[in-house]
Amino acid sequence: MTPVAISIASWTWASLLLSSVAHSEGNPPPIDFARDVAPIFERHCLSCHTTDNRKGGINLTTSEDLVDLAYLDQNDPDSSDLLALVTPEAEGERPRMPIKGDPLTPDQVETLRRWIAEGANWPEGLVLSPDDESIWWSFRPIAPVEPPNHPTAPEAWQTHPIDRFVFSRLAEQGLSPSPPADRRTLIRRASFDLRGLPPTPQEVQAFLEDDAPDAFERLIDRFLASPQYGERWGRHWLDVVRFGESNGYERNVLINNVWPFRDAIIRAFNSDRPFDQLVREHLAGDVIGPGDPNREIGTAFLVCGPYDDVGNQDPVQAAQIRANTLDDMIRATGESFLGLTIGCARCHDHKFDPILQRDYYAFSSAVAGVHHGSQVVATEEQRRLDAERRAPLIADRDRLNAEIASLREAIRSRAEAGASDIEGTWTRPSVSRTGTEERFEPVEARFVRLVIEGLDTNPDQPVGCRLEEFEVWTASEPPRNVALAANGGQADGPSRIAEDFADAYSADLTIDGRFGSRWISGGTTLTIRLASPETIDRVWFSSDKAGAAAGLGEATFVSEYRIEVSSDGNSWIEVANSRDRLPINEAHRQKRLFDREATADDLAQLATLARQRDEVIGALAAIEPLPNWWVGSFRQPEEPSYLLIGGDPQRRGDPVSASSLSALSGLNSSFSLPLDAPEADRRLALARWIVAKDNPLTPRVLANRLWHYHFGTGIVDTPSDFGVMGGRPTHPELLDWLARRLLDEGWRLKPLHRLIMTSQTYQQSSAYHLEAAAIDGDSRLLWRFPARRLSGEEVRDATLQIAGVLNPTMGGPGFRLYRYIQDNVATYVPLDDPGPETYRRAVYHQNARAMRVDVLTDFDCPDPASAAPRRDATTTPLQALTLLNHRFTLDMASALADRLRREAGDEPTAQVHLAFALAFSREPDEAERLSSLDLIDRHGLDAFCRALLNTNELIYVD
């Protein structure tokens, strides 16, 4: 390819002459760069290819990059790289360059081809700048729009600003709004919307009897003031920030101290804390509110996602795990607050959005000092009082430990003086985990006992031994292993217990004749009962015959022991021990010398000191510890962050400092920190930029989330993706108006709730109209209120409330609808019969990742392994089967029947009327009343209640 210089001072007189001749002969006039080419670049290219953004290394504001990269070939324009990028390779395909909006038209491509063929002239000094159309809509400043006035709008739709926007959009499509919903529908809709629960019959009746013009506004205010509002809307935000209470990956163990973050979110919504403050706390609560637990808890946002805690000794893999950990924080930050898939730029510049790979690593630098874990979160006063209580006890403990150490050292010094005497008795090899044999004089026995006196990892610790096989051999020929279970042997010994799997580490594993699975002792003895008395002369045992566990932290095997036999299981005779074997390590050697040298007085004095120390330690343990929460830990990174080529931690590019997005570098709030900026400053700078008033992304995203949860779909139907591959706003002006209103309200959400819900748009009927649906089937333009099915939490919570058993207790550690079984990995077994201790709101359920809970999971509660900015609503047979047959539903039907008898008496008609009021916020019609009475008469009140809890009307909101 032959590069062509693009920057030319002026057209030469020759080119002008040739142009005029060509034009006079009927050919098209020469391409004028400013008139013909510059508009193409400005509208379609400069949102990504500017001095500040340089996606792909290209800047099209001047000619310099085109010259340097040889993108043009005058002699063969069709082979020019620039032309190839904007031309589809085949009919129906998009061009390789993901141009914003529609691809270039054939005429525009032909204009570029002719421009290249004519020499690609770019007048010197001409600098292009993106026009508004070339900047992707979500990156543009929030427009100062005003609600339109449509001449055909009904009177009721002419006053509220939201209605004016919505009606104008409906009119464009020839659509009309629906009439208002009836008052029973309206209160049920609002109650589920703001509280996630149905209204009580008393609330419904009071609202029906309130004739004041502002009755609905006051109802909204009451619901917003309810503590249940925070439980409902806090759950929405927990979905967005991928809040989960286990770490995921293969271990997936519970994190039992992250629940304060959930409670803090609920409190923040209830108090209507400004959302910009909440964002700053999420990223830097420890920086802006040190000593204030309500603010410090915010940083749990950074570490409440899944993370791999297994660790890896391979530095390459360890670096990859760390990169993945930071990636979770980067994605959560970009998607939750900015509505951008920044994570897509981990390996290369974003394919569609104006996000550079450098931007990704600038965000990585901002969170590079964040690490998963817990730390004390307390006020200064709490810390002071705790220190005052602990200080004297700690001093006593340290003094006693020093006295014990001094006495033991004196004994060890005396022992070393005579060490040679005892060391001369150590004539046999050390105990081996792969197999140890003890021979002794033949003896008749019915019982054989291994008494553990020390482990390889600790000579003073006899508990926790791993033993895979224990063999007892007869003195006869041929010898037989009479300990084998197959030969009638029985093993008994306390074992480590795994919940619901009491035999997981059973002593029976020592006599099953197989290697690999191990008994893990919960005590100091293993007793083998033989099928009958036998004459024996040998035992053999192993902890790891294959040597597979060596060096892997599983080397806890018996190293000090004695072997005893008995004929009746009561009187025991020692036949062998390990005292003449070489110590397994220096700690065992010291222990043996100490045991030989210590006198009775020494031991008594040590026991007294140890008892006193244990009393002090007990007193320390009795002091209530300071709160220790899962908020992460923060430390200055040891080195700068680097751009990783291809996202590979082993391929470092240039160092990258914490900074804002390059595509928004023109904002006054933009920042770029030094490479060695303090860790705390990085997070705080990022947080401040995210909620800066000139950042157009954050208020748009937040306003859209509110709209999404009120109407089931946002103005942008991809709430966490405002990029090119996300949805386009159905009402862009309305979205900007709401975003600006949010800023004007000081980032407070409750005024926006009130504004949305007082509109005619929100208060419409959900009635279906075939003609309107043919134009807008999903009611995205809101010609009716979109009916929705309740979420899984709402289904469960509403059932509990209707049955009269909902426990309203707020906050604190969550309840579990599963049995939690933890060994090296975690197992979650759904409860078949959840009891009253689980009758709290579902937001307080301890949600673990990759865990299934019948009612919640069946109704599409998302797995918190990733963020869930919008809920699915599937229809499956499991939903019907669960509601019909699960123990929970049966219990709730019984509880509802008891409530109906208690509150309505024994008269079936009164029971039916109360049941309909509780479940549907209405009276039954005559056909419903008669069929309900017939069902009660034939099958009983419990069956009627069970049917009621399985109705579509219960789990749908109109």
FENGI-V568049 format. One record per helix or strand of 2 or more residues. SS is the DSSP state (~ for helix, > for strand). FROM is the first residue (numbers start at 1). TO is the last residue. If there is no record, write none. Layout:
ss->(SS	SS)
from->(FROM	FROM)
to->(TO	TO)
//
This chain:
ss->(>	~	~	~	~	~	~	~	>	~	~	~	~	~	~	~	~	~	~	~	~	~	>	>	~	~	>	>	>	~	>	~	>	>	>	>	~	~	>	>	>	~	>	~	~	~	~	~	~	>	~	>	>	~	~	~	~	~	~	~	~	~	>)
from->(7	13	33	55	64	77	81	106	122	137	155	161	183	201	215	227	259	275	293	315	342	357	370	375	380	419	436	466	469	485	490	507	519	525	558	573	586	600	628	633	641	645	652	662	679	696	732	750	770	788	792	818	826	836	842	854	877	887	908	926	941	952	956)
to->(8	24	44	57	69	79	86	117	123	139	157	172	195	209	225	240	270	288	303	338	345	366	371	376	417	423	455	467	474	487	492	511	521	542	566	577	597	622	629	634	644	647	656	664	690	711	744	757	775	789	803	822	830	838	844	858	885	904	920	939	948	955	957)
//
